[in-house]
Amino acid sequence: MFSRTSIRTARRSRVLRAAAPVAVLALALTACGGSDSGGESAGKEKQGTSEGKPKGDSPEGGEEGAPGGLKAGESVTAAFKEDDAKITYEIAAQKVDVATEAETAKLVEDPKDAKGLVAATAHVKFTNKSGGVVESSPDAGSETEIYADGARGGLLMFADESAAGCDDTLDIENWKAGQSYTICQTYMIPANAKSIEVRWPEKGGATHSWGFAAK
């Protein structure tokens, strides 16, 4: 329904943010396990792709009972082309907060859209290691994806990026080497999911995956 380009445009617009209060959020995907309808070119506009099974998955590591090659807090280093420069980031998924079904129902305009689903928010720490200064509104966090029991969830557009423990990308300016921010992404996943993966695809390389047990 929505390409990554439209998602980034919306996230950068304070007007759209103001026009979409928490109670009037929109699902970017019609169902969990779906994909962007912008086509292959849209999915590969920046880093990696959201289509099909990501490369570089590993069944080892992660939390006990959860898939994923990395454990919570473990980091990887990857390059990403921001608007200003090609930045080398250190990336580490810290945790995933999972809302209750009742809390999730309040996040969408029509509670029926959230039936059987819960909102899962991935907290991912990005550290600028080298490559220059990110002037404003970094895009690296937009590549974060959440999978539940092996299926990709549905991106929740206009989710509050300034939730506890999250840095709003619209407020990030002059991001220098050595500085870190926690950038969050919220996806809708099945309420009965047993395991959660946070994935970050690296262009032309592996898809980095952190495993978490669903709470």
Backbone as a chain_set.jsonl record, in Angstrom:
{"seq": "MFSRTSIRTARRSRVLRAAAPVAVLALALTACGGSDSGGESAGKEKQGTSEGKPKGDSPEGGEEGAPGGLKAGESVTAAFKEDDAKITYEIAAQKVDVATEAETAKLVEDPKDAKGLVAATAHVKFTNKSGGVVESSPDAGSETEIYADGARGGLLMFADESAAGCDDTLDIENWKAGQSYTICQTYMIPANAKSIEVRWPEKGGATHSWGFAAK", "coords": {"N": [[0.815, -1.205, 0.0], [1.929, 1.23, 0.808], [4.92, 2.778, -0.208], [8.421, 2.702, 0.732], [9.418, 5.191, 0.281], [7.202, 6.921, 0.524], [6.631, 6.485, 3.185], [8.914, 7.509, 4.476], [8.707, 10.165, 3.687], [6.356, 10.935, 4.963], [7.13, 10.619, 7.62], [8.96, 12.61, 7.885], [7.509, 14.882, 7.832], [6.305, 17.339, 9.809], [3.82, 18.423, 9.758], [2.141, 16.358, 8.898], [2.602, 14.655, 11.027], [1.425, 16.082, 13.114], [-1.167, 16.035, 12.252], [-1.918, 13.459, 12.589], [-2.864, 12.083, 15.217], [-2.168, 9.937, 18.085], [-4.359, 8.215, 18.306], [-5.242, 7.93, 15.761], [-3.937, 6.207, 13.773], [-2.3, 4.571, 10.99], [-2.207, 1.46, 9.286], [0.535, 0.317, 7.499], [0.722, -1.991, 6.073], [-1.558, -4.447, 4.891], [-1.832, -6.841, 6.168], [-0.206, -8.987, 8.552], [2.971, -10.263, 7.667], [2.861, -9.381, 5.119], [3.887, -7.288, 2.309], [5.603, -4.359, 1.072], [3.899, -2.459, -1.421], [5.171, -1.04, -3.284], [6.852, -2.232, -5.008], [9.837, -3.897, -6.26], [11.84, -2.01, -6.745], [11.148, 0.07, -5.046], [11.457, -1.143, -2.571], [14.159, -1.447, -2.475], [15.25, 1.011, -2.403], [16.822, 2.368, -0.509], [18.624, 0.879, 1.866], [19.011, -2.62, 1.545], [16.214, -4.944, 1.302], [12.682, -5.383, 1.63], [11.328, -7.44, 0.671], [10.441, -10.846, 0.431], [12.468, -13.519, 1.85], [14.932, -12.402, 4.011], [18.496, -12.192, 3.515], [21.242, -13.911, 5.1], [20.266, -14.895, 7.507], [20.357, -16.6, 10.641], [19.896, -19.504, 12.583], [20.925, -19.677, 15.047], [21.838, -18.329, 18.282], [20.531, -15.275, 19.828], [17.733, -14.786, 22.128], [16.856, -17.387, 24.449], [14.832, -19.829, 23.018], [14.113, -18.22, 20.966], [14.455, -17.156, 17.54], [17.173, -15.893, 15.469], [20.319, -14.338, 14.831], [21.774, -12.811, 16.601], [22.086, -11.674, 19.987], [20.104, -9.724, 22.285], [21.263, -6.432, 22.472], [23.755, -7.023, 21.396], [26.078, -5.969, 18.932], [26.485, -4.863, 15.491], [28.427, -3.743, 12.693], [27.807, -1.547, 10.066], [27.55, -0.002, 6.826], [25.714, 2.829, 5.66], [23.868, 4.736, 3.351], [23.146, 7.889, 3.948], [21.351, 10.992, 3.367], [23.282, 12.955, 3.472], [25.84, 11.781, 3.668], [27.854, 8.772, 3.405], [27.456, 6.755, 5.976], [29.064, 4.981, 8.573], [27.65, 2.831, 10.75], [27.287, 1.6, 14.091], [25.229, -0.896, 15.136], [22.635, -1.99, 17.23], [20.101, -3.982, 18.41], [18.128, -3.359, 21.125], [15.834, -4.002, 22.697], [12.425, -5.276, 22.584], [9.353, -3.882, 22.92], [6.193, -5.023, 23.73], [2.856, -4.372, 23.264], [-0.361, -4.715, 24.926], [-3.383, -6.334, 23.724], [-5.545, -4.689, 24.226], [-4.327, -2.187, 24.578], [-3.236, -1.881, 22.053], [-5.493, -1.682, 20.429], [-6.252, 0.911, 20.815], [-4.56, 2.334, 19.287], [-5.228, 2.491, 16.658], [-7.471, 3.755, 14.142], [-9.798, 2.299, 13.621], [-10.696, -0.156, 15.746], [-11.159, -2.747, 14.869], [-9.296, -3.235, 12.965], [-7.114, -4.011, 14.366], [-7.662, -6.417, 15.493], [-6.765, -9.381, 17.068], [-4.121, -8.731, 16.911], [-1.034, -7.261, 18.101], [0.869, -4.389, 19.072], [4.271, -4.103, 18.433], [7.246, -2.729, 19.467], [10.394, -2.0, 18.36], [13.461, -1.251, 19.826], [16.247, 0.193, 18.727], [19.639, 0.771, 18.853], [21.686, 3.144, 17.397], [24.926, 4.028, 16.53], [26.95, 6.563, 15.372], [29.777, 5.884, 13.748], [31.699, 6.617, 11.835], [32.353, 8.541, 8.817], [31.122, 10.967, 8.484], [28.914, 13.772, 9.2], [25.538, 13.503, 10.101], [23.167, 15.515, 8.966], [20.376, 15.934, 9.455], [17.285, 14.252, 10.346], [17.801, 11.214, 10.122], [17.795, 8.227, 8.09], [18.431, 5.593, 8.538], [17.217, 4.125, 10.591], [14.739, 3.564, 9.546], [14.919, 1.261, 8.133], [14.676, -0.85, 9.835], [13.039, -3.855, 10.669], [10.367, -5.943, 11.878], [9.837, -9.278, 12.662], [7.594, -11.938, 13.308], [7.435, -15.132, 14.529], [8.706, -15.908, 12.186], [7.389, -14.547, 10.136], [6.928, -11.463, 8.463], [5.886, -8.542, 10.175], [3.261, -6.001, 10.176], [3.926, -2.735, 9.267], [3.414, -0.035, 11.418], [2.281, 2.96, 10.679], [3.067, 6.383, 11.446], [3.476, 5.966, 14.111], [4.262, 6.834, 17.479], [7.321, 8.242, 17.726], [8.614, 9.338, 19.815], [8.291, 7.939, 22.117], [8.831, 6.513, 25.402], [12.247, 6.075, 25.914], [12.873, 6.238, 23.233], [14.321, 8.003, 20.505], [13.2, 10.712, 18.655], [13.384, 10.877, 15.223], [12.954, 13.2, 13.818], [13.888, 15.13, 15.443], [16.576, 14.831, 15.524], [19.622, 16.241, 14.834], [22.645, 17.281, 13.208], [24.26, 14.957, 13.713], [26.971, 13.589, 15.021], [30.118, 11.752, 14.728], [30.594, 9.204, 17.107], [28.393, 9.774, 18.62], [25.256, 8.523, 19.859], [21.972, 7.255, 19.159], [18.731, 6.042, 20.008], [16.586, 4.541, 17.937], [13.294, 3.911, 17.134], [10.974, 1.49, 15.826], [7.683, 0.548, 15.024], [5.692, -2.284, 14.712], [2.871, -4.284, 13.725], [1.993, -7.368, 15.063], [1.024, -10.873, 15.299], [-1.013, -11.611, 18.117], [-0.572, -13.971, 19.427], [2.027, -14.711, 18.943], [5.086, -16.532, 19.202], [7.793, -16.023, 19.044], [10.089, -13.345, 18.314], [11.772, -11.432, 15.887], [14.123, -8.905, 15.274], [15.086, -7.266, 12.477], [17.639, -6.008, 10.346], [18.441, -5.076, 7.242], [21.376, -5.182, 5.314], [22.626, -3.42, 2.598], [23.485, -5.266, -0.195], [24.639, -7.17, 1.377], [24.611, -9.131, 4.388], [21.561, -9.837, 6.209], [21.026, -8.571, 9.264], [20.1, -9.994, 12.333], [18.261, -10.033, 15.303], [17.241, -11.953, 18.049], [14.299, -12.385, 19.996], [12.302, -13.473, 22.709], [8.827, -13.708, 22.606], [6.776, -11.821, 24.75]], "CA": [[0.0, 0.0, 0.0], [2.773, 2.406, 0.909], [6.323, 2.522, -0.462], [9.297, 3.266, 1.764], [9.56, 6.622, 0.019], [6.067, 7.636, 1.127], [6.752, 6.377, 4.638], [9.919, 8.467, 4.92], [8.165, 11.506, 3.491], [5.392, 11.193, 6.035], [7.819, 10.728, 8.897], [9.697, 13.865, 7.928], [6.578, 16.003, 7.817], [5.702, 17.655, 11.102], [2.4, 18.687, 9.532], [1.468, 15.063, 8.924], [2.681, 14.135, 12.387], [0.429, 16.782, 13.92], [-2.497, 15.683, 11.768], [-2.187, 12.05, 12.867], [-2.694, 11.802, 16.629], [-1.941, 8.538, 18.397], [-5.582, 7.435, 18.122], [-5.597, 7.844, 14.339], [-2.772, 5.685, 13.087], [-2.656, 3.773, 9.815], [-1.364, 0.306, 9.017], [1.16, 0.39, 6.187], [0.471, -3.25, 5.395], [-2.914, -4.907, 5.168], [-1.81, -8.002, 7.052], [1.122, -9.406, 8.962], [3.575, -11.123, 6.677], [2.717, -8.766, 3.812], [5.058, -6.584, 1.815], [5.32, -3.07, 0.463], [3.392, -2.603, -2.778], [5.903, -0.149, -4.159], [7.643, -3.004, -5.953], [11.208, -4.19, -5.886], [12.647, -0.795, -6.745], [10.839, 0.833, -3.843], [12.005, -1.831, -1.414], [15.61, -1.373, -2.488], [15.618, 2.408, -2.614], [17.959, 2.657, 0.354], [19.331, -0.313, 2.256], [18.362, -3.913, 1.577], [14.895, -5.124, 0.719], [11.703, -5.945, 2.542], [10.615, -8.477, -0.06], [10.933, -12.206, 0.562], [13.253, -13.871, 3.027], [16.204, -11.695, 4.028], [19.689, -13.008, 3.499], [22.098, -13.839, 6.261], [19.624, -15.345, 8.724], [20.996, -17.688, 11.349], [19.006, -20.005, 13.617], [21.609, -19.708, 16.327], [21.937, -17.071, 19.013], [19.289, -14.678, 20.286], [17.256, -15.244, 23.414], [16.459, -18.779, 24.471], [13.509, -20.037, 22.458], [13.843, -17.228, 19.927], [15.394, -17.208, 16.429], [17.974, -14.681, 15.34], [21.736, -14.603, 14.963], [22.375, -11.969, 17.626], [21.325, -11.496, 21.217], [19.771, -8.333, 22.607], [22.397, -5.61, 22.86], [24.933, -7.305, 20.588], [26.138, -4.98, 17.855], [27.139, -5.102, 14.21], [28.831, -2.505, 12.03], [27.364, -1.549, 8.673], [27.513, 1.306, 6.169], [24.389, 3.215, 5.173], [23.914, 6.013, 2.635], [22.206, 8.93, 4.328], [21.318, 12.06, 2.368], [24.468, 13.8, 3.567], [27.094, 11.049, 3.551], [27.788, 7.337, 3.674], [27.805, 6.659, 7.388], [29.266, 3.669, 9.179], [26.928, 2.764, 12.02], [27.249, 0.432, 14.956], [23.79, -1.102, 15.298], [22.312, -3.014, 18.221], [18.713, -4.025, 18.879], [18.175, -3.414, 22.581], [14.673, -4.706, 23.242], [11.156, -5.108, 21.881], [8.208, -3.686, 23.815], [4.962, -5.543, 23.126], [1.658, -3.851, 23.919], [-1.476, -5.643, 25.061], [-4.386, -6.157, 22.679], [-6.36, -3.523, 24.58], [-3.531, -0.994, 24.279], [-3.081, -1.803, 20.606], [-6.761, -1.247, 19.833], [-6.34, 2.364, 20.941], [-3.585, 2.941, 18.381], [-5.747, 2.548, 15.294], [-8.755, 4.445, 14.027], [-10.843, 1.284, 13.754], [-10.164, -1.271, 16.536], [-11.281, -4.006, 14.136], [-8.055, -3.426, 12.217], [-6.102, -4.568, 15.261], [-8.161, -7.643, 16.113], [-5.811, -10.475, 17.039], [-2.777, -8.195, 16.732], [-0.477, -6.393, 19.135], [1.931, -3.504, 18.586], [5.607, -4.424, 18.932], [8.155, -1.612, 19.189], [11.806, -2.355, 18.449], [14.377, -0.187, 20.235], [17.53, -0.114, 18.101], [20.639, 1.814, 19.117], [22.584, 3.446, 16.29], [26.059, 4.891, 16.874], [27.705, 7.057, 14.222], [31.185, 5.551, 13.958], [32.541, 7.394, 10.92], [31.762, 8.837, 7.516], [30.634, 12.33, 8.396], [27.847, 14.241, 10.083], [24.174, 13.403, 9.574], [22.634, 16.844, 9.246], [19.042, 15.87, 10.059], [16.338, 13.183, 9.994], [18.45, 10.021, 9.579], [16.904, 7.213, 7.53], [18.887, 4.23, 8.836], [16.25, 3.441, 11.441], [13.56, 3.178, 8.767], [15.132, -0.072, 7.576], [14.388, -1.861, 10.855], [11.822, -4.635, 10.463], [10.052, -6.902, 12.937], [9.23, -10.532, 12.229], [7.03, -12.755, 14.379], [7.354, -16.533, 14.1], [9.218, -16.01, 10.827], [6.628, -13.746, 9.172], [7.081, -10.032, 8.687], [4.708, -7.86, 10.691], [2.783, -4.865, 9.401], [4.45, -1.48, 9.794], [2.416, 0.897, 11.931], [2.703, 4.305, 10.303], [2.81, 7.506, 12.34], [3.628, 5.597, 15.516], [4.964, 7.866, 18.232], [8.751, 7.977, 17.821], [9.152, 9.944, 21.033], [7.895, 7.131, 23.266], [9.897, 6.367, 26.395], [13.427, 5.367, 25.448], [13.053, 6.398, 21.791], [14.665, 9.334, 20.008], [12.44, 11.084, 17.465], [14.33, 11.219, 14.16], [12.728, 14.581, 13.394], [14.609, 16.01, 16.361], [18.011, 14.548, 15.443], [20.343, 17.142, 13.941], [24.103, 17.33, 13.362], [24.655, 13.712, 14.38], [28.415, 13.458, 14.814], [30.753, 10.484, 15.073], [30.68, 8.966, 18.542], [27.089, 9.98, 19.246], [24.312, 7.419, 19.691], [20.539, 7.491, 19.333], [17.882, 4.856, 19.939], [15.517, 4.812, 16.974], [12.294, 2.856, 17.29], [10.01, 1.174, 14.778], [6.563, -0.221, 15.564], [5.012, -3.184, 13.784], [1.776, -5.085, 14.244], [2.283, -8.793, 14.955], [-0.032, -11.678, 15.917], [-0.998, -11.584, 19.581], [-0.127, -15.263, 19.945], [3.369, -15.01, 18.44], [5.976, -17.155, 20.179], [9.136, -15.453, 18.953], [10.193, -12.083, 17.581], [13.079, -11.066, 15.355], [14.352, -7.559, 14.757], [16.001, -7.428, 11.346], [18.143, -4.804, 9.672], [19.124, -5.563, 6.04], [22.501, -4.391, 4.817], [22.62, -3.452, 1.137], [24.529, -6.08, -0.785], [25.258, -8.035, 2.374], [23.75, -9.941, 5.244], [20.504, -9.236, 7.006], [21.359, -8.778, 10.671], [18.878, -10.411, 13.014], [18.306, -10.193, 16.758], [16.113, -12.759, 18.474], [13.649, -12.081, 21.272], [11.137, -14.291, 23.025], [7.622, -12.888, 22.756], [6.328, -11.777, 26.149]], "C": [[0.849, 1.255, 0.0], [4.208, 2.005, 0.616], [7.143, 3.114, 0.661], [9.487, 4.763, 1.552], [8.442, 7.405, 0.675], [6.132, 7.593, 2.637], [7.755, 7.394, 5.156], [9.406, 9.897, 4.792], [7.206, 11.866, 4.605], [6.09, 11.407, 7.363], [8.563, 12.047, 9.016], [8.782, 15.078, 8.007], [5.96, 16.237, 9.179], [4.217, 17.966, 10.95], [1.625, 17.385, 9.584], [1.49, 14.481, 10.321], [1.613, 14.779, 13.254], [-0.98, 16.382, 13.521], [-2.869, 14.244, 12.068], [-1.935, 11.754, 14.331], [-2.597, 10.311, 16.874], [-3.164, 7.69, 18.09], [-5.983, 7.287, 16.664], [-4.361, 7.433, 13.558], [-3.223, 4.818, 11.926], [-1.698, 2.619, 9.658], [-0.792, 0.416, 7.616], [0.915, -0.877, 5.388], [-0.894, -3.767, 5.795], [-2.933, -6.095, 6.099], [-0.388, -8.327, 7.422], [1.661, -10.388, 7.938], [3.455, -10.565, 5.281], [3.99, -8.071, 3.409], [4.63, -5.267, 1.227], [4.837, -3.29, -0.958], [4.125, -1.703, -3.747], [6.782, -0.89, -5.135], [9.07, -3.138, -5.486], [12.041, -2.936, -5.811], [12.39, 0.026, -5.514], [11.462, 0.191, -2.642], [13.501, -1.694, -1.329], [16.105, 0.054, -2.624], [16.811, 2.797, -1.76], [18.687, 1.356, 0.631], [18.454, -1.536, 2.091], [17.009, -3.939, 0.905], [13.964, -5.712, 1.74], [10.926, -7.066, 1.877], [11.252, -9.833, 0.207], [11.734, -12.417, 1.822], [14.587, -13.163, 2.993], [17.373, -12.665, 4.032], [20.397, -12.912, 4.836], [21.444, -14.262, 7.548], [20.41, -16.487, 9.343], [20.071, -18.17, 12.437], [19.638, -19.985, 14.985], [21.616, -18.336, 16.975], [20.592, -16.558, 19.43], [18.914, -15.177, 21.661], [16.858, -16.704, 23.317], [15.032, -18.912, 23.949], [13.151, -19.058, 21.357], [14.863, -17.364, 18.809], [16.226, -15.937, 16.389], [19.43, -14.967, 15.606], [22.415, -13.838, 16.073], [21.471, -11.889, 18.844], [21.057, -10.01, 21.443], [21.014, -7.59, 23.068], [23.667, -5.884, 22.089], [24.909, -6.411, 19.349], [26.816, -5.507, 16.601], [27.523, -3.737, 13.646], [28.457, -2.591, 10.559], [27.342, -0.127, 8.133], [26.114, 1.566, 5.633], [24.484, 4.591, 4.528], [22.79, 6.925, 3.115], [22.227, 10.005, 3.245], [22.635, 12.823, 2.314], [25.773, 13.062, 3.292], [26.848, 9.562, 3.746], [28.339, 7.114, 5.071], [28.032, 5.208, 7.789], [28.639, 3.692, 10.56], [27.284, 1.489, 12.783], [25.789, 0.278, 15.362], [23.538, -2.226, 16.286], [20.849, -2.914, 18.623], [18.733, -4.26, 20.384], [17.038, -4.248, 23.169], [13.485, -4.509, 22.312], [10.056, -5.0, 22.926], [6.944, -4.143, 23.094], [3.762, -5.06, 23.927], [0.622, -4.959, 24.093], [-2.454, -5.41, 23.91], [-5.25, -4.929, 22.953], [-5.62, -2.233, 24.264], [-3.411, -0.788, 22.774], [-4.338, -1.284, 19.929], [-6.915, 0.265, 19.869], [-5.419, 3.085, 19.954], [-4.091, 3.096, 16.956], [-7.128, 3.182, 15.279], [-9.925, 3.485, 14.216], [-10.263, 0.093, 14.506], [-10.252, -2.613, 15.827], [-10.005, -4.305, 13.351], [-6.996, -4.127, 13.054], [-6.548, -5.868, 15.914], [-7.153, -8.778, 15.946], [-4.369, -10.045, 16.891], [-2.339, -7.391, 17.95], [0.628, -5.552, 18.509], [3.25, -3.879, 19.248], [6.558, -3.315, 18.506], [9.592, -2.041, 19.416], [12.623, -1.122, 18.808], [15.765, -0.556, 19.706], [18.483, 1.063, 18.291], [21.578, 1.933, 17.923], [23.671, 4.394, 16.78], [26.79, 5.277, 15.595], [29.185, 6.804, 14.502], [32.113, 6.391, 13.083], [31.766, 7.681, 9.64], [31.224, 10.244, 7.377], [29.532, 12.626, 9.392], [26.506, 14.057, 9.38], [23.463, 14.693, 9.957], [21.273, 16.796, 9.936], [18.294, 14.64, 9.579], [16.999, 11.961, 9.365], [17.432, 8.978, 9.132], [17.27, 5.788, 7.928], [17.872, 3.452, 9.66], [15.021, 2.968, 10.704], [13.687, 1.779, 8.183], [14.815, -1.18, 8.573], [13.052, -2.535, 10.578], [11.62, -5.581, 11.639], [9.345, -8.098, 12.322], [8.73, -11.285, 13.453], [6.827, -14.169, 13.859], [7.718, -16.68, 12.63], [8.499, -15.194, 9.784], [6.758, -12.264, 9.5], [5.775, -9.422, 9.187], [4.292, -6.727, 9.779], [3.237, -3.564, 10.035], [3.319, -0.557, 10.224], [2.9, 2.31, 11.657], [2.287, 5.327, 11.347], [2.871, 7.112, 13.81], [4.507, 6.629, 16.203], [6.431, 7.5, 18.401], [9.357, 8.527, 19.105], [8.692, 9.198, 22.277], [9.09, 6.958, 24.192], [11.045, 5.529, 25.841], [13.708, 5.496, 23.97], [13.404, 7.842, 21.448], [13.898, 9.598, 18.721], [13.415, 11.536, 16.38], [14.149, 12.648, 13.665], [13.483, 15.576, 14.268], [16.118, 15.804, 16.314], [18.65, 15.456, 14.4], [21.834, 17.094, 14.252], [24.62, 16.137, 14.163], [26.109, 13.415, 14.047], [28.916, 12.076, 15.207], [30.902, 10.374, 16.586], [29.358, 9.134, 19.267], [26.138, 8.836, 18.903], [22.88, 7.885, 19.888], [19.815, 6.146, 19.256], [16.676, 5.195, 19.08], [14.559, 3.623, 16.962], [11.42, 2.703, 16.051], [8.929, 0.3, 15.394], [5.87, -1.006, 14.46], [3.855, -3.876, 14.499], [2.098, -6.555, 14.01], [1.147, -9.582, 15.595], [0.106, -11.701, 17.439], [-0.467, -12.88, 20.172], [1.256, -15.66, 19.453], [4.248, -15.566, 19.556], [7.373, -16.532, 20.183], [9.131, -14.225, 18.066], [11.628, -11.907, 17.1], [13.062, -9.6, 14.945], [15.402, -7.707, 13.665], [16.386, -6.075, 10.762], [18.958, -5.274, 8.474], [20.217, -4.615, 5.579], [22.567, -4.525, 3.303], [23.803, -4.262, 0.613], [25.194, -7.028, 0.184], [24.229, -8.793, 3.179], [22.606, -9.126, 5.825], [20.805, -9.57, 8.459], [20.074, -9.006, 11.459], [19.129, -10.622, 14.499], [17.062, -10.951, 17.204], [15.609, -12.386, 19.857], [12.493, -13.058, 21.479], [9.943, -13.367, 23.209], [7.14, -12.967, 24.194], [4.851, -12.089, 26.24]], "O": [[0.552, 2.222, -0.701], [4.677, 0.992, 1.135], [6.65, 3.922, 1.447], [9.689, 5.515, 2.506], [8.686, 8.431, 1.309], [5.737, 8.548, 3.305], [7.498, 8.069, 6.152], [9.635, 10.734, 5.665], [7.242, 12.979, 5.13], [5.697, 12.272, 8.145], [8.775, 12.548, 10.121], [9.254, 16.193, 8.229], [5.173, 15.418, 9.653], [3.444, 17.797, 11.892], [0.581, 17.303, 10.231], [0.509, 13.879, 10.759], [0.964, 14.097, 14.047], [-1.889, 16.388, 14.352], [-4.007, 13.838, 11.833], [-0.879, 11.218, 14.666], [-2.902, 9.508, 15.991], [-3.02, 6.549, 17.652], [-6.955, 6.597, 16.355], [-3.812, 8.213, 12.781], [-4.373, 4.382, 11.872], [-0.496, 2.776, 9.874], [-1.536, 0.589, 6.65], [0.901, -0.842, 4.157], [-1.338, -3.547, 6.922], [-3.941, -6.344, 6.76], [0.541, -7.985, 6.691], [0.933, -11.228, 7.41], [3.903, -11.206, 4.33], [5.032, -8.22, 4.048], [3.457, -5.062, 0.917], [5.306, -4.204, -1.637], [3.743, -1.608, -4.913], [7.4, -0.273, -6.003], [9.469, -2.578, -4.465], [12.869, -2.798, -4.911], [13.317, 0.63, -4.974], [11.958, 0.893, -1.76], [14.074, -1.808, -0.246], [17.276, 0.274, -2.934], [17.716, 3.484, -2.234], [19.305, 0.787, -0.269], [17.278, -1.507, 2.453], [16.687, -3.098, 0.066], [14.392, -6.456, 2.623], [9.97, -7.587, 2.452], [12.478, -9.952, 0.207], [11.693, -11.605, 2.747], [15.322, -13.311, 2.017], [17.259, -13.803, 4.488], [20.19, -11.973, 5.604], [22.007, -14.016, 8.615], [21.059, -17.255, 8.632], [19.502, -17.352, 13.16], [18.968, -20.247, 15.984], [21.425, -17.316, 16.313], [19.606, -17.295, 19.401], [19.678, -15.905, 22.295], [16.558, -17.202, 22.233], [14.134, -18.194, 24.387], [12.023, -19.057, 20.865], [16.027, -17.657, 19.08], [16.011, -15.017, 17.178], [19.76, -15.747, 16.5], [23.534, -14.18, 16.456], [20.251, -12.02, 18.742], [21.716, -9.153, 20.855], [21.735, -8.059, 23.949], [24.584, -5.062, 22.114], [23.847, -6.134, 18.791], [27.604, -6.452, 16.639], [27.003, -2.707, 14.076], [28.751, -3.581, 9.889], [27.143, 0.83, 8.881], [25.416, 0.645, 5.207], [25.1, 5.503, 5.08], [21.632, 6.754, 2.736], [23.03, 9.937, 2.314], [23.055, 13.282, 1.252], [26.71, 13.643, 2.745], [25.779, 9.146, 4.192], [29.537, 7.265, 5.315], [27.28, 4.318, 7.391], [29.04, 4.468, 11.428], [27.546, 0.443, 12.19], [25.183, 1.219, 15.875], [24.151, -3.29, 16.195], [20.407, -1.878, 19.12], [19.293, -5.248, 20.858], [17.26, -5.094, 24.034], [13.523, -3.7, 21.385], [9.851, -5.917, 23.721], [6.662, -3.701, 21.981], [3.666, -5.311, 25.129], [0.726, -6.016, 23.471], [-2.361, -4.405, 23.205], [-5.639, -4.217, 22.028], [-6.212, -1.288, 23.743], [-3.475, 0.339, 22.284], [-4.256, -0.527, 18.961], [-7.628, 0.837, 19.045], [-5.494, 4.305, 19.807], [-3.454, 3.759, 16.137], [-7.856, 3.149, 16.271], [-10.911, 3.807, 14.879], [-9.414, -0.612, 13.96], [-9.495, -3.528, 16.149], [-9.672, -5.464, 13.102], [-6.089, -4.762, 12.515], [-5.867, -6.369, 16.809], [-6.74, -9.097, 14.831], [-3.481, -10.886, 16.759], [-3.164, -6.908, 18.726], [1.248, -5.963, 17.528], [3.338, -3.962, 20.473], [6.662, -2.999, 17.32], [9.97, -2.404, 20.53], [12.495, -0.076, 18.172], [16.383, -1.507, 20.185], [18.169, 2.199, 17.936], [22.186, 0.953, 17.494], [23.38, 5.433, 17.373], [27.202, 4.409, 14.825], [29.774, 7.431, 15.383], [33.177, 6.823, 13.526], [30.683, 7.143, 9.41], [30.901, 10.677, 6.27], [29.256, 11.841, 10.3], [26.355, 14.41, 8.21], [23.19, 14.934, 11.132], [21.037, 17.533, 10.894], [18.622, 14.059, 8.545], [16.782, 11.693, 8.184], [16.352, 8.855, 9.71], [16.496, 4.864, 7.68], [17.687, 2.253, 9.451], [14.324, 2.068, 11.174], [12.691, 1.176, 7.783], [14.698, -2.341, 8.181], [12.058, -1.871, 10.287], [12.575, -5.97, 12.311], [8.385, -7.953, 11.565], [9.367, -11.27, 14.507], [6.131, -14.379, 12.866], [7.115, -17.477, 11.911], [8.947, -15.142, 8.639], [6.705, -11.864, 10.663], [4.696, -9.742, 8.687], [4.898, -6.513, 8.729], [2.965, -3.314, 11.209], [2.375, -0.329, 9.468], [3.815, 2.801, 12.318], [1.284, 5.157, 12.04], [2.373, 7.842, 14.666], [5.387, 7.224, 15.581], [6.76, 6.562, 19.127], [10.498, 8.209, 19.438], [8.699, 9.758, 23.373], [10.227, 7.228, 23.806], [10.839, 4.415, 25.36], [14.683, 4.925, 23.481], [12.857, 8.781, 22.025], [13.944, 8.788, 17.795], [14.187, 12.472, 16.59], [15.091, 13.246, 13.146], [13.691, 16.724, 13.877], [16.863, 16.517, 16.987], [18.268, 15.442, 13.23], [22.239, 16.895, 15.397], [25.324, 16.297, 15.16], [26.433, 13.034, 12.922], [28.242, 11.328, 15.916], [31.286, 11.332, 17.256], [29.213, 8.687, 20.405], [26.2, 8.258, 17.817], [22.607, 8.79, 20.678], [20.232, 5.239, 18.537], [15.849, 6.03, 19.448], [14.975, 2.476, 16.799], [11.166, 3.666, 15.327], [9.224, -0.587, 16.194], [5.511, -0.462, 13.416], [3.865, -4.032, 15.72], [2.436, -6.949, 12.894], [0.372, -9.014, 16.365], [1.211, -11.8, 17.972], [0.034, -12.889, 21.296], [1.625, -16.831, 19.537], [4.166, -15.13, 20.704], [8.05, -16.52, 21.211], [8.285, -14.079, 17.184], [12.578, -12.2, 17.825], [12.101, -9.121, 14.343], [16.492, -8.221, 13.915], [15.584, -5.143, 10.695], [20.05, -5.814, 8.649], [20.01, -3.407, 5.468], [22.565, -5.641, 2.783], [24.959, -3.986, 0.932], [26.214, -7.634, -0.147], [23.122, -9.063, 2.713], [22.672, -7.9, 5.919], [20.833, -10.742, 8.833], [19.084, -8.297, 11.273], [20.079, -11.296, 14.897], [15.951, -10.626, 16.783], [16.39, -12.108, 20.767], [11.796, -13.42, 20.531], [10.044, -12.351, 23.897], [7.099, -14.045, 24.787], [4.289, -12.101, 27.335]]}, "num_chains": 1, "name": "protein.A"}
